[in-house]
Amino acid sequence: MARVVFVLLDGLAAATARRCMSYMQSIEGAGKARYTELTGELPPLSRPIYVTLLSGLRPAQSGITHNDDSRPCPAPTIFSRAHDAGLTTAAAAYHWMSELCNAAPFEPGRDRHTDNPALPIAHGLFYRTDAYPDDELFHDAVSLRRRHDPHLLLVHSMGIDNAGHLYGANSREYRDAARRADGLLARWLPEWLTAGYAVLVTSDHGMDDDGSHNDVSEAARRVPLWLAGDGWNNTPLPQDQTCIAELVCTALGLA
């Protein structure tokens, strides 16, 4: 059984990852990480694909097919499964993750800072603004990891997605957001690996030049995935976003 850090870089297209994520490619080249690319589910929108990544259900199966649907995830998530097995969970994430896993609708005064062992995400720092700085988000995640030593930690940043919507995928701002995320991984991923975590880095969807991701194009759907750490030894690379939830649960010893 491994402990898992799940890094979700919202809105990161595979082509931009291959161009801009130099640290991740350096550890891949050194044999310390493995890389593949996945085609995102349809529709390639955040909340429906969060459900896919958390539970393994395609949007057409979950019924959550648009971003305005604030219902909880209709199937067990990686967090509920970990919680039911007595594992410690934490997330530094966009508030939709709190709605999907803990309670909906999100109430900032109640849910922004979560410390409740009865909830699937027991320890959470949830934010609401898409412009929440990625460096602060990673600091939130590091604080949660050091204070609670969770078996499962979600690190979910929106900086890349926000830049893509504002400026489009073929922009310096979007590429720089990806480079900043890569630099944050260079700062913190070694600490997580040293602490014995298996680290998964991926995205929910890509981004096109229109600043959108709601069509069937490769730019909107193709996303990167890295697996780093000994906890993934002998683990086949997933072929589909529906495999991610079971991949995480297998690493946690919950399959």
SEGU-738750 format. One record per residue (C-alpha): residue number from 0; residue in one letter; x, y, z. Coordinates in Angstrom, 3 decimals, always signed. Layout:
{num=NUM | residuo=a | east=X | north=Y | up=Z}
...
This chain:
{num=0 | residuo=m | east=+0.000 | north=+0.000 | up=+0.000}
{num=1 | residuo=a | east=+1.233 | north=+3.476 | up=-0.930}
{num=2 | residuo=r | east=+0.216 | north=+6.972 | up=+0.007}
{num=3 | residuo=v | east=-0.899 | north=+9.033 | up=-3.004}
{num=4 | residuo=v | east=-0.645 | north=+12.688 | up=-4.012}
{num=5 | residuo=f | east=-3.047 | north=+13.346 | up=-6.890}
{num=6 | residuo=v | east=-2.075 | north=+16.564 | up=-8.710}
{num=7 | residuo=l | east=-4.802 | north=+17.879 | up=-11.008}
{num=8 | residuo=l | east=-3.590 | north=+20.759 | up=-13.172}
{num=9 | residuo=d | east=-6.897 | north=+22.006 | up=-14.466}
{num=10 | residuo=g | east=-7.038 | north=+22.871 | up=-18.173}
{num=11 | residuo=l | east=-3.559 | north=+21.665 | up=-19.141}
{num=12 | residuo=a | east=-3.434 | north=+20.453 | up=-22.741}
{num=13 | residuo=a | east=-1.019 | north=+17.655 | up=-23.571}
{num=14 | residuo=a | east=+0.712 | north=+19.667 | up=-26.301}
{num=15 | residuo=t | east=+1.429 | north=+22.503 | up=-23.864}
{num=16 | residuo=a | east=+2.605 | north=+20.061 | up=-21.223}
{num=17 | residuo=r | east=+5.103 | north=+18.575 | up=-23.659}
{num=18 | residuo=r | east=+6.372 | north=+22.033 | up=-24.573}
{num=19 | residuo=c | east=+6.439 | north=+23.719 | up=-21.165}
{num=20 | residuo=m | east=+6.759 | north=+21.136 | up=-18.370}
{num=21 | residuo=s | east=+10.534 | north=+20.833 | up=-18.410}
{num=22 | residuo=y | east=+10.943 | north=+19.544 | up=-14.837}
{num=23 | residuo=m | east=+8.412 | north=+16.781 | up=-15.339}
{num=24 | residuo=q | east=+10.148 | north=+15.771 | up=-18.543}
{num=25 | residuo=s | east=+13.511 | north=+15.785 | up=-16.754}
{num=26 | residuo=i | east=+12.381 | north=+13.211 | up=-14.181}
{num=27 | residuo=e | east=+10.712 | north=+11.235 | up=-16.949}
{num=28 | residuo=g | east=+14.024 | north=+11.176 | up=-18.817}
{num=29 | residuo=a | east=+15.850 | north=+10.119 | up=-15.665}
{num=30 | residuo=g | east=+13.533 | north=+7.136 | up=-15.240}
{num=31 | residuo=k | east=+11.850 | north=+8.600 | up=-12.136}
{num=32 | residuo=a | east=+8.453 | north=+9.068 | up=-13.798}
{num=33 | residuo=r | east=+6.448 | north=+7.551 | up=-16.622}
{num=34 | residuo=y | east=+4.342 | north=+9.503 | up=-19.093}
{num=35 | residuo=t | east=+1.334 | north=+8.884 | up=-21.264}
{num=36 | residuo=e | east=-1.502 | north=+10.900 | up=-22.769}
{num=37 | residuo=l | east=-5.238 | north=+10.382 | up=-22.365}
{num=38 | residuo=t | east=-8.242 | north=+11.550 | up=-24.351}
{num=39 | residuo=g | east=-10.684 | north=+13.361 | up=-22.103}
{num=40 | residuo=e | east=-14.303 | north=+12.328 | up=-21.747}
{num=41 | residuo=l | east=-17.190 | north=+14.059 | up=-23.492}
{num=42 | residuo=p | east=-18.282 | north=+16.661 | up=-22.810}
{num=43 | residuo=p | east=-14.765 | north=+17.899 | up=-21.941}
{num=44 | residuo=l | east=-15.925 | north=+20.107 | up=-19.076}
{num=45 | residuo=s | east=-14.503 | north=+20.298 | up=-15.576}
{num=46 | residuo=r | east=-17.247 | north=+19.110 | up=-13.251}
{num=47 | residuo=p | east=-18.327 | north=+16.122 | up=-15.397}
{num=48 | residuo=i | east=-14.714 | north=+14.991 | up=-15.723}
{num=49 | residuo=y | east=-14.012 | north=+15.521 | up=-12.028}
{num=50 | residuo=v | east=-16.709 | north=+12.905 | up=-11.474}
{num=51 | residuo=t | east=-14.952 | north=+10.598 | up=-13.937}
{num=52 | residuo=l | east=-11.583 | north=+11.023 | up=-12.225}
{num=53 | residuo=l | east=-13.064 | north=+10.599 | up=-8.747}
{num=54 | residuo=s | east=-15.365 | north=+7.657 | up=-9.448}
{num=55 | residuo=g | east=-14.621 | north=+6.114 | up=-12.853}
{num=56 | residuo=l | east=-18.048 | north=+7.009 | up=-14.278}
{num=57 | residuo=r | east=-18.278 | north=+8.622 | up=-17.695}
{num=58 | residuo=p | east=-20.443 | north=+11.778 | up=-17.762}
{num=59 | residuo=a | east=-23.193 | north=+9.957 | up=-19.662}
{num=60 | residuo=q | east=-23.251 | north=+7.379 | up=-16.859}
{num=61 | residuo=s | east=-23.100 | north=+9.793 | up=-13.915}
{num=62 | residuo=g | east=-25.688 | north=+12.177 | up=-15.339}
{num=63 | residuo=i | east=-23.463 | north=+15.137 | up=-14.429}
{num=64 | residuo=t | east=-22.908 | north=+16.556 | up=-17.895}
{num=65 | residuo=h | east=-22.489 | north=+20.301 | up=-17.321}
{num=66 | residuo=n | east=-20.704 | north=+22.589 | up=-14.903}
{num=67 | residuo=d | east=-23.853 | north=+24.013 | up=-13.293}
{num=68 | residuo=d | east=-24.889 | north=+20.646 | up=-11.830}
{num=69 | residuo=s | east=-23.833 | north=+20.919 | up=-8.176}
{num=70 | residuo=r | east=-25.100 | north=+17.527 | up=-6.998}
{num=71 | residuo=p | east=-22.748 | north=+15.249 | up=-5.071}
{num=72 | residuo=c | east=-20.997 | north=+12.541 | up=-7.040}
{num=73 | residuo=p | east=-23.587 | north=+9.765 | up=-7.539}
{num=74 | residuo=a | east=-21.082 | north=+6.938 | up=-6.990}
{num=75 | residuo=p | east=-18.389 | north=+6.182 | up=-4.414}
{num=76 | residuo=t | east=-15.343 | north=+8.396 | up=-4.918}
{num=77 | residuo=i | east=-11.697 | north=+7.754 | up=-4.202}
{num=78 | residuo=f | east=-12.205 | north=+9.815 | up=-1.042}
{num=79 | residuo=s | east=-15.262 | north=+7.965 | up=+0.234}
{num=80 | residuo=r | east=-13.567 | north=+4.644 | up=-0.453}
{num=81 | residuo=a | east=-10.424 | north=+5.746 | up=+1.388}
{num=82 | residuo=h | east=-12.484 | north=+7.128 | up=+4.280}
{num=83 | residuo=d | east=-14.495 | north=+3.913 | up=+4.579}
{num=84 | residuo=a | east=-11.216 | north=+1.975 | up=+4.785}
{num=85 | residuo=g | east=-10.039 | north=+4.111 | up=+7.687}
{num=86 | residuo=l | east=-7.505 | north=+6.123 | up=+5.696}
{num=87 | residuo=t | east=-6.783 | north=+9.824 | up=+6.207}
{num=88 | residuo=t | east=-7.779 | north=+12.142 | up=+3.358}
{num=89 | residuo=a | east=-7.055 | north=+15.760 | up=+2.444}
{num=90 | residuo=a | east=-7.503 | north=+18.172 | up=-0.446}
{num=91 | residuo=a | east=-6.367 | north=+21.629 | up=-1.459}
{num=92 | residuo=a | east=-8.818 | north=+22.131 | up=-4.257}
{num=93 | residuo=y | east=-11.461 | north=+24.132 | up=-6.092}
{num=94 | residuo=h | east=-14.745 | north=+24.189 | up=-4.183}
{num=95 | residuo=w | east=-16.532 | north=+21.910 | up=-6.673}
{num=96 | residuo=m | east=-14.489 | north=+19.056 | up=-5.189}
{num=97 | residuo=s | east=-16.033 | north=+19.774 | up=-1.800}
{num=98 | residuo=e | east=-19.500 | north=+19.725 | up=-3.371}
{num=99 | residuo=l | east=-18.860 | north=+16.453 | up=-5.173}
{num=100 | residuo=c | east=-17.331 | north=+14.646 | up=-2.204}
{num=101 | residuo=n | east=-18.485 | north=+16.304 | up=+1.041}
{num=102 | residuo=a | east=-21.528 | north=+18.592 | up=+0.936}
{num=103 | residuo=a | east=-23.471 | north=+20.665 | up=-1.587}
{num=104 | residuo=p | east=-23.974 | north=+23.509 | up=-2.007}
{num=105 | residuo=f | east=-20.589 | north=+24.858 | up=-0.903}
{num=106 | residuo=e | east=-20.852 | north=+27.300 | up=+2.009}
{num=107 | residuo=p | east=-17.561 | north=+29.187 | up=+2.414}
{num=108 | residuo=g | east=-18.059 | north=+29.938 | up=+6.104}
{num=109 | residuo=r | east=-18.575 | north=+26.260 | up=+6.801}
{num=110 | residuo=d | east=-16.541 | north=+24.491 | up=+4.128}
{num=111 | residuo=r | east=-13.540 | north=+26.634 | up=+3.179}
{num=112 | residuo=h | east=-11.503 | north=+25.154 | up=+6.039}
{num=113 | residuo=t | east=-12.621 | north=+21.584 | up=+6.652}
{num=114 | residuo=d | east=-11.412 | north=+19.428 | up=+9.525}
{num=115 | residuo=n | east=-13.977 | north=+16.710 | up=+10.064}
{num=116 | residuo=p | east=-12.941 | north=+13.042 | up=+10.180}
{num=117 | residuo=a | east=-16.540 | north=+12.045 | up=+9.468}
{num=118 | residuo=l | east=-16.359 | north=+13.505 | up=+5.936}
{num=119 | residuo=p | east=-14.870 | north=+11.758 | up=+2.887}
{num=120 | residuo=i | east=-12.401 | north=+14.659 | up=+2.519}
{num=121 | residuo=a | east=-11.557 | north=+15.032 | up=+6.174}
{num=122 | residuo=h | east=-9.079 | north=+17.901 | up=+5.863}
{num=123 | residuo=g | east=-9.700 | north=+20.490 | up=+3.172}
{num=124 | residuo=l | east=-8.670 | north=+23.943 | up=+2.081}
{num=125 | residuo=f | east=-11.119 | north=+24.877 | up=-0.678}
{num=126 | residuo=y | east=-11.122 | north=+28.046 | up=-2.778}
{num=127 | residuo=r | east=-13.772 | north=+29.639 | up=-5.004}
{num=128 | residuo=t | east=-12.022 | north=+32.076 | up=-7.348}
{num=129 | residuo=d | east=-10.532 | north=+30.754 | up=-10.579}
{num=130 | residuo=a | east=-7.712 | north=+33.274 | up=-10.169}
{num=131 | residuo=y | east=-6.564 | north=+31.784 | up=-6.847}
{num=132 | residuo=p | east=-2.748 | north=+31.760 | up=-7.201}
{num=133 | residuo=d | east=-1.216 | north=+28.369 | up=-7.874}
{num=134 | residuo=d | east=+1.693 | north=+29.007 | up=-5.527}
{num=135 | residuo=e | east=-0.750 | north=+29.611 | up=-2.656}
{num=136 | residuo=l | east=-2.667 | north=+26.483 | up=-3.620}
{num=137 | residuo=f | east=+0.501 | north=+24.404 | up=-3.473}
{num=138 | residuo=h | east=+1.353 | north=+25.976 | up=-0.097}
{num=139 | residuo=d | east=-2.104 | north=+24.924 | up=+1.098}
{num=140 | residuo=a | east=-1.389 | north=+21.377 | up=-0.063}
{num=141 | residuo=v | east=+2.032 | north=+21.272 | up=+1.561}
{num=142 | residuo=s | east=+0.548 | north=+22.508 | up=+4.835}
{num=143 | residuo=l | east=-2.128 | north=+19.799 | up=+4.761}
{num=144 | residuo=r | east=+0.446 | north=+17.136 | up=+3.967}
{num=145 | residuo=r | east=+2.802 | north=+18.157 | up=+6.754}
{num=146 | residuo=r | east=+0.052 | north=+18.555 | up=+9.369}
{num=147 | residuo=h | east=-2.025 | north=+15.474 | up=+8.628}
{num=148 | residuo=d | east=+0.240 | north=+13.077 | up=+6.684}
{num=149 | residuo=p | east=-2.792 | north=+11.875 | up=+4.688}
{num=150 | residuo=h | east=-2.933 | north=+8.627 | up=+2.784}
{num=151 | residuo=l | east=-4.637 | north=+10.504 | up=-0.091}
{num=152 | residuo=l | east=-4.006 | north=+14.175 | up=-0.911}
{num=153 | residuo=l | east=-5.563 | north=+16.050 | up=-3.832}
{num=154 | residuo=v | east=-3.695 | north=+19.114 | up=-5.151}
{num=155 | residuo=h | east=-5.992 | north=+20.899 | up=-7.594}
{num=156 | residuo=s | east=-4.880 | north=+24.155 | up=-9.244}
{num=157 | residuo=m | east=-6.863 | north=+26.426 | up=-11.609}
{num=158 | residuo=g | east=-4.147 | north=+28.797 | up=-12.810}
{num=159 | residuo=i | east=-3.588 | north=+27.141 | up=-16.179}
{num=160 | residuo=d | east=-7.300 | north=+26.836 | up=-16.912}
{num=161 | residuo=n | east=-7.909 | north=+30.456 | up=-15.927}
{num=162 | residuo=a | east=-5.133 | north=+31.726 | up=-18.206}
{num=163 | residuo=g | east=-6.458 | north=+29.606 | up=-21.059}
{num=164 | residuo=h | east=-9.959 | north=+31.024 | up=-20.755}
{num=165 | residuo=l | east=-8.647 | north=+34.593 | up=-20.591}
{num=166 | residuo=y | east=-6.027 | north=+34.436 | up=-23.341}
{num=167 | residuo=g | east=-6.423 | north=+31.186 | up=-25.304}
{num=168 | residuo=a | east=-4.102 | north=+28.211 | up=-25.557}
{num=169 | residuo=n | east=-1.822 | north=+29.871 | up=-28.091}
{num=170 | residuo=s | east=-0.771 | north=+32.605 | up=-25.702}
{num=171 | residuo=r | east=+2.276 | north=+33.412 | up=-23.615}
{num=172 | residuo=e | east=+0.041 | north=+33.702 | up=-20.549}
{num=173 | residuo=y | east=-1.257 | north=+30.142 | up=-20.910}
{num=174 | residuo=r | east=+2.207 | north=+28.721 | up=-21.537}
{num=175 | residuo=d | east=+3.650 | north=+30.693 | up=-18.616}
{num=176 | residuo=a | east=+0.940 | north=+29.324 | up=-16.316}
{num=177 | residuo=a | east=+2.015 | north=+25.812 | up=-17.303}
{num=178 | residuo=r | east=+5.659 | north=+26.723 | up=-16.676}
{num=179 | residuo=r | east=+4.778 | north=+28.080 | up=-13.222}
{num=180 | residuo=a | east=+2.988 | north=+24.852 | up=-12.341}
{num=181 | residuo=d | east=+6.020 | north=+22.894 | up=-13.512}
{num=182 | residuo=g | east=+8.230 | north=+25.028 | up=-11.264}
{num=183 | residuo=l | east=+5.953 | north=+24.364 | up=-8.296}
{num=184 | residuo=l | east=+6.189 | north=+20.638 | up=-8.965}
{num=185 | residuo=a | east=+9.977 | north=+20.977 | up=-9.119}
{num=186 | residuo=r | east=+9.832 | north=+22.579 | up=-5.661}
{num=187 | residuo=w | east=+7.442 | north=+20.169 | up=-3.922}
{num=188 | residuo=l | east=+7.309 | north=+16.845 | up=-5.750}
{num=189 | residuo=p | east=+10.751 | north=+15.743 | up=-4.445}
{num=190 | residuo=e | east=+9.533 | north=+16.307 | up=-0.865}
{num=191 | residuo=w | east=+6.487 | north=+14.126 | up=-1.527}
{num=192 | residuo=l | east=+8.584 | north=+11.388 | up=-3.094}
{num=193 | residuo=t | east=+11.043 | north=+11.491 | up=-0.182}
{num=194 | residuo=a | east=+8.091 | north=+11.103 | up=+2.197}
{num=195 | residuo=g | east=+7.141 | north=+7.918 | up=+0.353}
{num=196 | residuo=y | east=+4.226 | north=+9.164 | up=-1.714}
{num=197 | residuo=a | east=+3.262 | north=+7.941 | up=-5.151}
{num=198 | residuo=v | east=+2.477 | north=+11.055 | up=-7.226}
{num=199 | residuo=l | east=+0.035 | north=+11.242 | up=-10.126}
{num=200 | residuo=v | east=-0.031 | north=+14.400 | up=-12.270}
{num=201 | residuo=t | east=-2.748 | north=+14.885 | up=-14.878}
{num=202 | residuo=s | east=-5.467 | north=+17.243 | up=-16.141}
{num=203 | residuo=d | east=-9.197 | north=+17.084 | up=-16.689}
{num=204 | residuo=h | east=-9.296 | north=+18.619 | up=-20.173}
{num=205 | residuo=g | east=-7.188 | north=+20.668 | up=-22.543}
{num=206 | residuo=m | east=-7.722 | north=+24.107 | up=-24.051}
{num=207 | residuo=d | east=-8.111 | north=+25.529 | up=-27.569}
{num=208 | residuo=d | east=-7.088 | north=+28.815 | up=-29.133}
{num=209 | residuo=d | east=-10.592 | north=+30.197 | up=-28.562}
{num=210 | residuo=g | east=-10.080 | north=+29.919 | up=-24.817}
{num=211 | residuo=s | east=-12.586 | north=+27.085 | up=-24.659}
{num=212 | residuo=h | east=-12.734 | north=+23.311 | up=-24.207}
{num=213 | residuo=n | east=-16.268 | north=+22.288 | up=-25.062}
{num=214 | residuo=d | east=-15.863 | north=+20.458 | up=-28.348}
{num=215 | residuo=v | east=-14.406 | north=+17.215 | up=-29.694}
{num=216 | residuo=s | east=-11.053 | north=+18.630 | up=-30.814}
{num=217 | residuo=e | east=-7.761 | north=+17.121 | up=-29.696}
{num=218 | residuo=a | east=-6.759 | north=+20.498 | up=-28.236}
{num=219 | residuo=a | east=-9.795 | north=+20.398 | up=-25.931}
{num=220 | residuo=r | east=-9.545 | north=+16.720 | up=-25.014}
{num=221 | residuo=r | east=-5.923 | north=+15.514 | up=-25.044}
{num=222 | residuo=v | east=-4.313 | north=+15.631 | up=-21.586}
{num=223 | residuo=p | east=-0.992 | north=+14.528 | up=-20.031}
{num=224 | residuo=l | east=-0.433 | north=+12.005 | up=-17.270}
{num=225 | residuo=w | east=+2.716 | north=+11.302 | up=-15.250}
{num=226 | residuo=l | east=+3.224 | north=+8.641 | up=-12.583}
{num=227 | residuo=a | east=+6.157 | north=+9.255 | up=-10.239}
{num=228 | residuo=g | east=+7.292 | north=+7.294 | up=-7.189}
{num=229 | residuo=d | east=+7.789 | north=+3.689 | up=-6.165}
{num=230 | residuo=g | east=+4.102 | north=+3.209 | up=-5.383}
{num=231 | residuo=w | east=+3.396 | north=+2.828 | up=-9.083}
{num=232 | residuo=n | east=+5.953 | north=+0.053 | up=-9.621}
{num=233 | residuo=n | east=+4.548 | north=-2.601 | up=-11.958}
{num=234 | residuo=t | east=+1.414 | north=-0.504 | up=-12.471}
{num=235 | residuo=p | east=+0.349 | north=-0.387 | up=-16.138}
{num=236 | residuo=l | east=-0.175 | north=+3.097 | up=-17.504}
{num=237 | residuo=p | east=-3.893 | north=+3.838 | up=-17.766}
{num=238 | residuo=q | east=-5.479 | north=+4.055 | up=-21.193}
{num=239 | residuo=d | east=-8.576 | north=+6.037 | up=-20.275}
{num=240 | residuo=q | east=-9.716 | north=+8.663 | up=-17.736}
{num=241 | residuo=t | east=-12.203 | north=+6.142 | up=-16.344}
{num=242 | residuo=c | east=-9.199 | north=+4.111 | up=-15.099}
{num=243 | residuo=i | east=-7.780 | north=+6.833 | up=-12.845}
{num=244 | residuo=a | east=-10.017 | north=+6.248 | up=-9.816}
{num=245 | residuo=e | east=-9.263 | north=+2.529 | up=-9.705}
{num=246 | residuo=l | east=-5.570 | north=+3.229 | up=-10.286}
{num=247 | residuo=v | east=-5.502 | north=+5.453 | up=-7.198}
{num=248 | residuo=c | east=-7.506 | north=+2.987 | up=-5.124}
{num=249 | residuo=t | east=-5.222 | north=+0.115 | up=-6.138}
{num=250 | residuo=a | east=-2.176 | north=+2.119 | up=-5.026}
{num=251 | residuo=l | east=-3.937 | north=+2.775 | up=-1.708}
{num=252 | residuo=g | east=-4.615 | north=-0.932 | up=-1.288}
{num=253 | residuo=l | east=-8.373 | north=-0.527 | up=-1.791}
{num=254 | residuo=a | east=-8.975 | north=-2.474 | up=-5.017}
